[in-house]
Amino acid sequence: MKNSVTKYVTLGAVGALSFISGAFVIKTYESVPLTVSIIQEAEKIIGQNFTPAQADSMLNMLNGFNNSYESLHKLNMPNSVVPALNFNPVPVGFVSPDSKNGFKLDKTTGTKMPADKNELAFYTIRQLAELLRTKQISSVELTTFFIDRLKKYNPILQFAVTITEQHALKKAAEADAEIKAGRYRGVLHGIPFGVKDLLAQKDYKTTFGSVAYKDQQLNIDATVVSKLEAAGGILVAKTTLGELAMGDVWFGGKTKNPWDITRGSSGSSAGSASAVSAGCLPYAIGSETLGSIVSPSTECGDTGLRPSFGRVSKYGAMALSWSMDKLGPIARNVEDAALVFNAIQGTDSKDLSTIAAPFSYDGTIKTLKGYKIGYVKADFDRAYFGTGANRRMVPNHATDSATLVKLKELGAELVPIEYPQMPVGAMTFILDAEAAAAFQELVLSHRDDQLVQQHKNAWPNIFRASQFISAAEYIQANRARTLLIQNWYEKLEGLDLYITPTSSTNLSMTNLTGNPCVVVPNGFNQRGRPMSITFMGQLFGEGKMLQAAKIYQDATDFHKKHPSLNF
C-alpha cells in the first residue's frame, strides 16, 4: 500500500531500546551481555546522551526488556492479529459533512449491445448492468468475456496472480438464475470484478504478491469480498500488488502500464489499476497506505477512490499499517466508484477500526454552483522545480491550471488555502514502524532474504531498520499526528472539499489524517500518458467530494479515452 513513487527517507536517529533488543533479535549477538558501552553506542541511533552512571542504571531494566521481547517473539503472531490499539482520525469538535444517508444515481438512457462485442471491455458498470437487467446479455456471457480478456492480456501486462474462473462461472450462473426469476439485487448484480491479492477469498491463495507468502491460503472471505458478492458481484481475479504492498514488482514479475508497456503500472494496487485500464475488469478493489490507489490510478488513467480511514472494513486484508491502511475501488468513472463504495462502506464487528458515519451522494446534480472548493495555491502556482541547469517545468502544471478554470466555469467558488506548517514527512515513519511489526516474523526468521527486491529502499531493509524505532518516538509521532489532524480540520472549515495536484505534500499528509480522495484523469502528457487531478474531501465527506468530481468528469472526456493495446 506504499506507492512506488514515494521515496523512503531515513528520518533521523530513532530507537535506543529497540536497537539493543534488535541486536539480540538477529541472533549473532544473543550471548553478549549488555554493557554501558553498548548503551552508549545505541545512544547515537536516537540522538540521546546519557551519562555512564545513567547507562549503568539502565542495565537491569534493559535486560528485562530483552527477556520480554524474546517471550513475545515466540508467539509467532500472524499478520491477521490486530494490535489492542485503534487509530481514530476524528478531530475535536468534528461535525459530519453528511447529516443522513442517501444514495441517488444519475439518470441513464437505454443501453444497447454494441455491434462489436469487444466494446463491452470499456463499458461502465451502469452500462453493463443495464444490459444484464434487460437480459441483453447473461452474466455467464459477460464473465466469460472478461475472463477471456484477462487470459489474453495477462501474459503481457502481468496484472493477475489468479484468475478465479471456476468460482466466477458458478457465481455468474447463480446470478443469471436470480435475475431470470426476478430477484435482481441491484446494479452490481452479475458484474465481474477483481480484488488486490491481499484480500482473502477462502477458495484461493492470497499471496500478498510475495515469495514468502505465495503458497498461503486463508480460509476466510474478506468483508469487502463478502459485501460485493452479497450485492451479486462476480469475483473473477485476484490482482497483482507490488510485493507486500509496495510498487509494481511482485514474485511473478512487473505489472505493466497498458498505455506504455515499457513502464510499470505503479503501485501498489498495480494489477487492479492495469486490468481496469486495459478493459479486462469493469472495476477492482485496491488498497492505499501512502499512495497505492492514487499513484497507479494516475499512471494507468483510471478513476481511483481512497475512502476515509475507517469507512471500509479491512477484515481479511493484509495489514501493512493498522492506522493508515484503506481499501477502495478503482473504476472507469466517478459514478462507478461511488456505486462500489456504497456497497462496501460501513461498520464491521470484525474490524474495530471501522467508524459509523453517514454517506449521502446525489449523482443527479449537474452544477457546482454553491460549492466552495479549496485549492492549495502554492501547488498550482508552481510551474517549475529545480534551479539553474536543473530547472524543469512541472509536467502537470498546464492541465491542473485548466482544471481550476473548468471548475470555475461549472460554478464553483475557489478558495485558496495553505498547508499546515508541520513536519509531515517526519511523521511518515509511523508506517515503517507498523509495517516492521506486521512483518517482524520475516526479520526474525530471516525470510526477508527471500523477497524479490533487496535494495536499500525495499521492504527488507525498511523492516530491519525500523526494528530500531523506539516506542517513545512512535508515540510522539502519533501525538504530532493528532495536532496535524486538528489543524487541517480547522483549515478546511467552511469548505465542501478541496482540490490538489496528485503528486504533492497532500498525499502523505492526508494518508496520515485519514481524509478521503478521488483521483480522476485531467489530461495527457507529451508522450500520450494520462495525468490526473485529486479531489479531496472532508473527513467522511465522500458524498460531496464524489458529486463534485462527477460533475467535473461529466464536463470532460479524458476518462473516456483508452489505451490502444497494440502490443
C-alpha positions as CSV (number, residue, x, y, z in Angstrom):
1,M,0.0,0.0,0.0
2,K,3.1,2.1,-0.2
3,N,3.3,3.6,-3.7
4,S,6.2,3.1,-6.0
5,V,6.9,6.9,-6.4
6,T,7.2,7.7,-2.7
7,K,10.9,7.8,-1.7
8,Y,11.8,6.2,1.6
9,V,13.8,8.6,3.7
10,T,15.6,7.7,6.9
11,L,14.2,10.1,9.4
12,G,16.9,11.0,11.9
13,A,18.1,8.7,14.7
14,V,15.4,6.7,16.4
15,G,15.1,3.7,18.6
16,A,17.5,3.3,21.5
17,L,15.9,0.4,23.4
18,S,14.8,-1.2,20.2
19,F,18.4,-1.0,19.0
20,I,19.6,-3.1,21.9
21,S,16.8,-5.6,21.6
22,G,17.2,-5.6,17.8
23,A,20.8,-6.6,18.2
24,F,19.6,-9.7,20.0
25,V,16.8,-10.4,17.5
26,I,19.5,-11.1,15.0
27,K,20.9,-14.0,16.9
28,T,24.6,-13.2,16.2
29,Y,24.8,-11.2,19.5
30,E,22.5,-13.4,21.5
31,S,25.1,-14.4,24.1
32,V,26.7,-11.0,24.5
33,P,25.6,-9.3,27.8
34,L,24.5,-5.7,27.8
35,T,27.1,-3.2,28.9
36,V,27.4,0.5,29.4
37,S,29.4,0.8,26.2
38,I,26.6,-0.9,24.2
39,I,24.1,1.6,25.6
40,Q,26.4,4.5,24.7
41,E,26.7,3.2,21.1
42,A,22.9,2.9,21.0
43,E,22.5,6.5,22.1
44,K,23.9,7.5,18.7
45,I,20.9,5.9,17.0
46,I,18.4,8.2,18.8
47,G,20.4,11.3,19.4
48,Q,20.4,11.0,23.2
49,N,23.3,11.5,25.6
50,F,23.2,9.6,28.9
51,T,26.0,9.7,31.5
52,P,27.9,6.4,32.2
53,A,26.1,6.3,35.6
54,Q,22.7,6.6,34.0
55,A,23.6,4.0,31.4
56,D,24.7,1.6,34.1
57,S,21.4,2.1,36.0
58,M,19.5,1.0,32.9
59,L,21.2,-2.4,32.5
60,N,18.8,-4.4,34.7
61,M,15.7,-2.9,33.1
62,L,17.0,-3.3,29.5
63,N,17.9,-6.9,30.2
64,G,14.3,-7.3,31.4
65,F,13.0,-5.7,28.2
66,N,15.1,-8.2,26.2
67,N,13.6,-11.1,28.0
68,S,10.1,-9.7,27.3
69,Y,10.9,-9.3,23.6
70,E,12.2,-12.8,23.4
71,S,9.0,-14.1,25.0
72,L,6.8,-12.1,22.6
73,H,8.8,-13.3,19.6
74,K,7.9,-16.9,20.5
75,L,4.2,-16.2,20.0
76,N,4.7,-16.2,16.2
77,M,1.7,-13.9,15.6
78,P,0.4,-14.0,12.1
79,N,-0.3,-10.8,10.1
80,S,-4.0,-11.0,10.9
81,V,-3.6,-10.3,14.6
82,V,-4.5,-6.7,15.2
83,P,-2.9,-4.6,18.0
84,A,-5.0,-3.7,21.0
85,L,-4.9,0.0,19.8
86,N,-7.3,1.8,17.5
87,F,-6.4,4.9,15.5
88,N,-9.2,7.5,15.5
89,P,-8.9,10.3,12.9
90,V,-11.9,12.3,14.2
91,P,-10.8,15.8,15.4
92,V,-12.2,17.6,18.4
93,G,-15.4,19.4,17.5
94,F,-15.9,17.3,14.4
95,V,-19.3,17.6,12.6
96,S,-20.0,15.0,9.9
97,P,-20.4,16.6,6.4
98,D,-23.4,14.4,5.8
99,S,-26.3,14.5,8.2
100,K,-28.0,11.4,6.9
101,N,-27.6,8.5,4.5
102,G,-28.8,8.8,0.9
103,F,-27.7,7.4,-2.5
104,K,-29.1,8.6,-5.8
105,L,-27.7,7.6,-9.1
106,D,-27.7,9.8,-12.2
107,K,-30.4,9.0,-14.8
108,T,-29.3,6.6,-17.5
109,T,-30.6,6.2,-21.1
110,G,-31.2,2.8,-22.5
111,T,-28.0,0.8,-23.2
112,K,-27.9,-1.5,-26.2
113,M,-25.5,-4.3,-27.0
114,P,-22.7,-2.9,-29.3
115,A,-22.3,-4.3,-32.8
116,D,-18.7,-5.1,-31.8
117,K,-18.7,-7.1,-28.6
118,N,-15.2,-6.0,-27.8
119,E,-16.6,-2.6,-27.0
120,L,-18.0,-4.1,-23.8
121,A,-14.5,-4.0,-22.4
122,F,-14.8,-0.3,-21.7
123,Y,-18.4,-0.1,-20.8
124,T,-19.2,1.3,-17.4
125,I,-20.8,-0.6,-14.6
126,R,-24.0,1.3,-15.2
127,Q,-24.0,0.3,-18.9
128,L,-23.2,-3.4,-18.2
129,A,-25.8,-3.5,-15.5
130,E,-28.5,-2.3,-17.9
131,L,-27.5,-5.0,-20.4
132,L,-27.8,-7.6,-17.7
133,R,-31.0,-6.2,-16.2
134,T,-32.7,-6.2,-19.6
135,K,-31.3,-9.6,-20.4
136,Q,-29.5,-8.5,-23.5
137,I,-26.5,-10.4,-22.2
138,S,-26.1,-13.0,-19.4
139,S,-23.7,-12.8,-16.5
140,V,-22.1,-16.1,-17.7
141,E,-21.5,-14.5,-21.2
142,L,-20.2,-11.3,-19.6
143,T,-18.0,-13.1,-17.1
144,T,-16.6,-15.4,-19.9
145,F,-15.9,-12.2,-22.0
146,F,-13.8,-10.7,-19.2
147,I,-12.1,-14.0,-18.3
148,D,-11.0,-14.3,-21.9
149,R,-9.6,-10.8,-21.9
150,L,-7.7,-11.4,-18.6
151,K,-6.2,-14.5,-20.2
152,K,-5.3,-12.7,-23.4
153,Y,-3.5,-9.7,-21.8
154,N,-2.2,-11.1,-18.5
155,P,0.9,-12.7,-20.1
156,I,1.9,-9.2,-21.4
157,L,0.6,-6.9,-18.6
158,Q,1.1,-9.3,-15.6
159,F,-1.9,-7.9,-13.7
160,A,-3.4,-11.1,-12.3
161,V,-2.0,-13.5,-9.7
162,T,-5.0,-15.8,-10.0
163,I,-8.0,-15.9,-12.4
164,T,-10.8,-17.4,-10.4
165,E,-12.6,-19.0,-13.4
166,Q,-14.3,-21.9,-11.8
167,H,-15.7,-19.8,-8.9
168,A,-16.7,-17.0,-11.2
169,L,-18.7,-19.1,-13.7
170,K,-20.5,-20.8,-10.9
171,K,-21.5,-17.4,-9.3
172,A,-22.4,-16.0,-12.7
173,A,-24.8,-18.9,-13.4
174,E,-26.4,-18.2,-10.0
175,A,-26.8,-14.6,-10.9
176,D,-28.4,-15.4,-14.2
177,A,-30.9,-17.7,-12.4
178,E,-31.8,-15.0,-9.9
179,I,-32.2,-12.3,-12.5
180,K,-34.4,-14.6,-14.6
181,A,-36.5,-15.3,-11.5
182,G,-37.0,-11.6,-10.9
183,R,-34.6,-11.4,-7.9
184,Y,-32.5,-8.6,-9.1
185,R,-30.1,-7.4,-6.4
186,G,-29.1,-4.1,-7.9
187,V,-26.6,-2.5,-10.2
188,L,-23.6,-4.7,-9.2
189,H,-25.6,-8.0,-9.8
190,G,-23.8,-10.2,-12.3
191,I,-20.9,-7.7,-12.8
192,P,-17.4,-9.2,-12.8
193,F,-14.7,-7.6,-10.5
194,G,-11.2,-8.2,-9.2
195,V,-9.6,-7.7,-5.8
196,K,-6.0,-6.9,-4.9
197,D,-4.3,-10.2,-3.8
198,L,-4.0,-9.0,-0.2
199,L,-7.7,-9.7,0.3
200,A,-8.6,-13.2,1.3
201,Q,-11.0,-15.4,-0.6
202,K,-11.4,-18.8,1.0
203,D,-11.1,-20.9,-2.1
204,Y,-7.9,-19.4,-3.5
205,K,-4.5,-18.4,-2.4
206,T,-3.8,-14.9,-1.0
207,T,-0.2,-14.3,-1.8
208,F,0.5,-10.6,-0.8
209,G,2.5,-10.5,-4.0
210,S,5.4,-12.1,-2.1
211,V,7.7,-15.0,-2.5
212,A,7.3,-15.5,1.3
213,Y,3.5,-16.0,1.1
214,K,3.0,-17.2,-2.5
215,D,1.5,-20.5,-1.3
216,Q,-0.6,-19.0,1.5
217,Q,-4.3,-19.8,1.6
218,L,-6.5,-18.1,4.2
219,N,-9.7,-19.9,4.9
220,I,-11.9,-16.8,5.2
221,D,-13.5,-14.3,2.9
222,A,-12.6,-10.7,3.4
223,T,-15.5,-8.5,4.3
224,V,-15.1,-6.5,1.1
225,V,-15.3,-9.6,-0.9
226,S,-18.4,-10.8,1.0
227,K,-20.2,-7.5,0.6
228,L,-19.6,-7.4,-3.2
229,E,-20.7,-10.9,-3.6
230,A,-23.8,-10.2,-1.5
231,A,-24.6,-7.4,-4.0
232,G,-24.3,-10.1,-6.7
233,G,-20.8,-9.3,-7.9
234,I,-18.7,-12.0,-9.6
235,L,-15.1,-12.3,-8.4
236,V,-13.0,-13.2,-11.5
237,A,-9.4,-12.2,-10.5
238,K,-7.0,-11.8,-7.6
239,T,-4.9,-8.9,-9.0
240,T,-1.2,-8.3,-8.5
241,L,0.3,-6.0,-6.0
242,G,3.9,-4.9,-5.5
243,E,5.4,-7.4,-3.0
244,L,3.9,-6.7,0.4
245,A,2.2,-3.7,-1.0
246,M,5.0,-1.6,-2.4
247,G,5.5,-0.7,-6.0
248,D,4.6,-2.9,-9.0
249,V,7.2,-5.7,-8.8
250,W,5.9,-8.9,-7.4
251,F,7.1,-12.5,-7.2
252,G,5.9,-13.2,-10.8
253,G,7.4,-10.1,-12.4
254,K,6.5,-6.5,-13.0
255,T,2.9,-5.3,-13.7
256,K,2.8,-3.1,-16.8
257,N,1.0,0.2,-17.7
258,P,-1.3,-0.6,-20.7
259,W,-0.6,2.9,-22.1
260,D,3.1,2.2,-22.3
261,I,4.3,-1.3,-21.5
262,T,7.9,-0.1,-21.1
263,R,6.7,1.3,-17.8
264,G,5.3,-0.3,-14.7
265,S,1.8,0.4,-13.7
266,S,3.0,1.9,-10.4
267,G,1.7,0.5,-7.2
268,S,1.0,-1.0,-5.0
269,S,-2.5,-1.6,-6.4
270,A,-0.7,-2.4,-9.6
271,G,-2.8,-5.2,-11.1
272,S,-6.2,-3.6,-10.2
273,A,-5.2,-0.3,-12.0
274,S,-3.7,-2.1,-15.0
275,A,-6.6,-4.5,-15.6
276,V,-9.3,-1.8,-15.3
277,S,-7.3,0.4,-17.7
278,A,-6.9,-2.4,-20.2
279,G,-10.6,-3.2,-20.2
280,C,-10.1,-6.6,-18.5
281,L,-12.2,-5.7,-15.5
282,P,-15.1,-3.3,-15.1
283,Y,-13.7,-2.4,-11.6
284,A,-11.3,-3.7,-9.0
285,I,-10.5,-3.2,-5.3
286,G,-7.2,-1.6,-4.4
287,S,-5.7,-0.5,-1.1
288,E,-3.7,2.5,0.0
289,T,-1.5,3.3,2.9
290,L,0.7,6.0,1.3
291,G,-0.4,6.5,-2.4
292,S,-1.2,3.0,-3.6
293,I,-4.6,3.8,-5.1
294,V,-3.7,7.3,-6.2
295,S,-0.4,6.5,-7.9
296,P,-1.4,3.6,-10.1
297,S,-4.8,5.2,-11.0
298,T,-2.8,8.2,-12.2
299,E,-0.3,6.1,-14.1
300,C,-3.0,4.0,-15.8
301,G,-5.6,6.7,-16.4
302,D,-8.3,5.2,-14.0
303,T,-10.6,6.8,-11.5
304,G,-9.5,5.7,-8.1
305,L,-11.3,6.3,-4.8
306,R,-9.4,6.3,-1.4
307,P,-12.1,6.4,1.3
308,S,-11.7,8.0,4.7
309,F,-9.9,5.9,7.2
310,G,-12.4,3.7,9.0
311,R,-15.1,3.8,6.2
312,V,-14.4,0.3,4.8
313,S,-13.7,-2.9,6.8
314,K,-10.2,-4.3,6.5
315,Y,-11.1,-7.7,7.9
316,G,-9.5,-10.3,5.7
317,A,-6.9,-7.9,4.3
318,M,-3.2,-7.9,4.7
319,A,-2.1,-5.4,7.3
320,L,0.7,-3.1,6.5
321,S,-0.1,-0.2,8.8
322,W,-3.1,-0.6,11.1
323,S,-3.5,3.1,11.4
324,M,-3.1,4.0,7.7
325,D,-4.5,1.2,5.6
326,K,-7.6,1.9,3.5
327,L,-9.5,-0.1,0.9
328,G,-11.3,1.4,-2.1
329,P,-12.4,0.9,-5.7
330,I,-10.5,1.6,-9.0
331,A,-13.0,2.1,-11.8
332,R,-13.8,3.7,-15.1
333,N,-15.5,6.8,-13.8
334,V,-16.6,8.5,-10.6
335,E,-20.2,7.2,-10.6
336,D,-18.9,3.6,-10.8
337,A,-16.5,4.3,-7.9
338,A,-19.4,5.7,-5.9
339,L,-21.5,2.6,-6.7
340,V,-18.8,0.2,-5.4
341,F,-18.0,2.4,-2.4
342,N,-21.7,2.4,-1.4
343,A,-21.7,-1.4,-1.4
344,I,-18.5,-1.9,0.7
345,Q,-18.6,1.0,3.1
346,G,-20.0,0.7,6.7
347,T,-19.0,-0.7,10.1
348,D,-18.0,-4.3,10.7
349,S,-17.9,-6.1,14.0
350,K,-14.9,-8.0,12.8
351,D,-12.9,-4.7,12.3
352,L,-12.9,-2.5,15.3
353,S,-11.3,0.3,13.4
354,T,-14.4,0.9,11.3
355,I,-16.3,4.1,12.2
356,A,-20.0,4.8,11.8
357,A,-20.7,7.9,9.6
358,P,-23.5,8.9,7.2
359,F,-22.9,8.8,3.4
360,S,-25.1,10.9,1.1
361,Y,-24.5,11.0,-2.6
362,D,-26.6,12.5,-5.4
363,G,-25.4,11.9,-8.9
364,T,-28.2,13.9,-10.5
365,I,-26.6,17.3,-9.5
366,K,-25.2,19.0,-12.7
367,T,-23.7,22.2,-11.4
368,L,-21.0,23.2,-8.9
369,K,-22.9,26.4,-8.1
370,G,-22.9,26.8,-4.4
371,Y,-19.8,24.6,-3.8
372,K,-16.9,26.1,-2.0
373,I,-13.8,24.3,-3.2
374,G,-10.4,25.0,-1.7
375,Y,-7.2,24.8,-3.6
376,V,-3.6,24.8,-2.4
377,K,-2.5,27.9,-4.2
378,A,1.2,27.3,-3.8
379,D,0.9,23.9,-5.5
380,F,-1.0,25.3,-8.5
381,D,1.3,28.3,-8.8
382,R,4.4,26.2,-9.1
383,A,5.2,26.0,-12.8
384,Y,8.9,24.9,-12.4
385,F,11.0,22.9,-10.0
386,G,14.8,22.9,-9.5
387,T,17.1,25.8,-10.3
388,G,19.6,26.8,-12.9
389,A,20.6,24.0,-15.3
390,N,18.3,21.6,-13.3
391,R,15.2,23.8,-13.7
392,R,12.3,21.9,-15.2
393,M,8.7,22.6,-15.9
394,V,6.2,20.8,-13.7
395,P,4.6,18.4,-16.2
396,N,1.0,18.7,-14.9
397,H,1.0,22.5,-14.4
398,A,-1.0,23.3,-17.5
399,T,-3.6,20.5,-17.1
400,D,-4.1,21.3,-13.4
401,S,-4.5,25.0,-14.2
402,A,-7.0,24.1,-16.8
403,T,-8.9,22.1,-14.2
404,L,-9.2,25.1,-12.0
405,V,-10.7,27.1,-14.9
406,K,-13.2,24.3,-15.7
407,L,-14.3,24.2,-12.0
408,K,-15.0,28.0,-12.1
409,E,-16.9,27.5,-15.4
410,L,-19.1,24.9,-13.7
411,G,-20.0,27.4,-11.0
412,A,-17.6,26.6,-8.1
413,E,-16.2,29.3,-5.8
414,L,-12.5,28.6,-5.5
415,V,-10.9,29.4,-2.1
416,P,-7.1,29.5,-1.7
417,I,-5.8,27.5,1.2
418,E,-2.4,26.7,2.7
419,Y,-0.9,23.5,4.2
420,P,-0.3,23.4,8.0
421,Q,3.2,24.4,9.0
422,M,4.1,21.0,10.4
423,P,6.8,18.4,9.6
424,V,4.5,15.9,7.7
425,G,7.5,14.0,6.3
426,A,8.8,13.4,9.8
427,M,5.6,11.6,10.8
428,T,5.6,9.0,8.0
429,F,7.9,6.6,9.9
430,I,4.7,5.6,11.7
431,L,4.0,3.5,8.6
432,D,7.5,2.0,8.8
433,A,7.2,1.1,12.5
434,E,3.8,-0.6,12.0
435,A,5.0,-2.4,8.8
436,A,8.0,-3.6,10.7
437,A,5.8,-5.0,13.4
438,A,3.3,-6.5,10.9
439,F,6.2,-8.4,9.2
440,Q,8.6,-8.9,12.1
441,E,8.3,-12.6,11.6
442,L,10.2,-12.3,8.3
443,V,13.1,-10.5,10.1
444,L,13.2,-13.0,12.9
445,S,13.2,-16.0,10.6
446,H,15.4,-14.3,8.0
447,R,12.8,-15.0,5.4
448,D,13.1,-11.3,4.5
449,D,16.1,-12.5,2.4
450,Q,13.5,-14.2,0.1
451,L,11.8,-11.0,-1.0
452,V,12.3,-10.1,-4.7
453,Q,13.7,-6.6,-4.1
454,Q,16.7,-6.2,-1.8
455,H,17.9,-2.6,-2.4
456,K,18.2,0.0,0.3
457,N,14.7,1.4,-0.2
458,A,13.0,-2.0,-0.4
459,W,11.0,-3.7,2.4
460,P,13.7,-6.0,3.8
461,N,15.9,-3.1,4.7
462,I,13.0,-1.0,5.9
463,F,11.8,-3.8,8.1
464,R,15.2,-4.3,9.6
465,A,16.0,-0.6,10.1
466,S,12.5,0.0,11.6
467,Q,13.2,-2.5,14.4
468,F,15.2,0.4,15.9
469,I,12.3,2.8,16.1
470,S,11.6,3.4,19.7
471,A,8.1,3.1,21.2
472,A,8.5,6.6,22.6
473,E,9.3,8.2,19.3
474,Y,6.5,6.3,17.6
475,I,4.1,7.7,20.2
476,Q,5.5,11.2,19.8
477,A,4.9,11.0,16.0
478,N,1.3,10.0,16.7
479,R,0.9,12.9,19.1
480,A,2.1,15.2,16.3
481,R,-0.4,13.5,14.0
482,T,-3.2,14.5,16.4
483,L,-2.1,18.1,16.1
484,L,-2.0,17.7,12.3
485,I,-5.5,16.3,12.2
486,Q,-6.9,19.1,14.3
487,N,-5.0,21.8,12.4
488,W,-6.2,20.5,9.0
489,Y,-9.8,20.1,10.1
490,E,-9.8,23.8,11.2
491,K,-8.2,25.0,8.0
492,L,-10.8,23.2,5.9
493,E,-13.7,24.7,7.9
494,G,-16.5,26.1,5.6
495,L,-15.3,24.2,2.5
496,D,-17.2,21.5,0.8
497,L,-14.0,19.9,-0.5
498,Y,-10.6,20.9,-1.9
499,I,-8.5,20.1,-5.0
500,T,-4.8,19.5,-5.3
501,P,-2.2,18.2,-7.8
502,T,-1.9,14.5,-7.4
503,S,1.8,14.5,-6.5
504,S,2.2,16.9,-3.6
505,T,2.7,17.1,0.1
506,N,-1.0,16.5,0.3
507,L,-0.6,12.8,-0.5
508,S,1.4,12.0,2.7
509,M,-0.5,14.4,4.8
510,T,-3.9,13.1,4.1
511,N,-2.9,9.5,4.4
512,L,-1.9,10.5,8.0
513,T,-5.1,12.5,8.7
514,G,-7.4,9.9,7.1
515,N,-9.2,12.3,4.6
516,P,-10.7,10.7,1.5
517,C,-9.8,11.5,-2.1
518,V,-10.8,10.5,-5.6
519,V,-8.3,10.9,-8.4
520,V,-9.6,11.4,-12.0
521,P,-7.8,11.9,-15.3
522,N,-7.4,15.5,-16.4
523,G,-5.2,15.3,-19.4
524,F,-2.3,13.7,-21.1
525,N,1.4,14.5,-21.2
526,Q,3.5,15.0,-24.3
527,R,4.1,11.2,-24.6
528,G,0.4,10.5,-24.5
529,R,0.3,9.1,-21.0
530,P,-2.5,10.1,-18.6
531,M,-2.3,12.7,-15.9
532,S,-4.7,13.3,-13.1
533,I,-6.1,15.7,-10.5
534,T,-7.2,14.9,-7.0
535,F,-10.5,15.9,-5.4
536,M,-10.1,15.8,-1.6
537,G,-13.0,15.5,0.9
538,Q,-13.6,16.5,4.4
539,L,-13.2,13.5,6.7
540,F,-16.2,11.2,5.9
541,G,-17.1,13.8,3.2
542,E,-17.1,11.3,0.3
543,G,-20.6,12.4,-0.8
544,K,-19.8,16.0,-1.9
545,M,-16.4,15.0,-3.0
546,L,-17.7,12.4,-5.4
547,Q,-20.5,14.7,-6.6
548,A,-18.1,17.4,-7.5
549,A,-15.7,15.0,-9.2
550,K,-18.5,13.6,-11.2
551,I,-19.7,17.0,-12.3
552,Y,-16.2,17.8,-13.5
553,Q,-15.8,14.4,-15.2
554,D,-19.1,14.7,-17.0
555,A,-17.8,18.1,-18.4
556,T,-14.6,16.5,-19.8
557,D,-13.8,13.3,-21.7
558,F,-10.3,12.3,-20.5
559,H,-11.8,9.3,-18.7
560,K,-13.3,8.0,-22.0
561,K,-10.0,7.6,-23.7
562,H,-8.4,4.1,-23.5
563,P,-5.0,2.6,-24.4
564,S,-4.7,1.1,-27.8
565,L,-3.5,-2.3,-26.5
566,N,-1.5,-2.8,-29.8
567,F,1.3,-4.8,-28.1
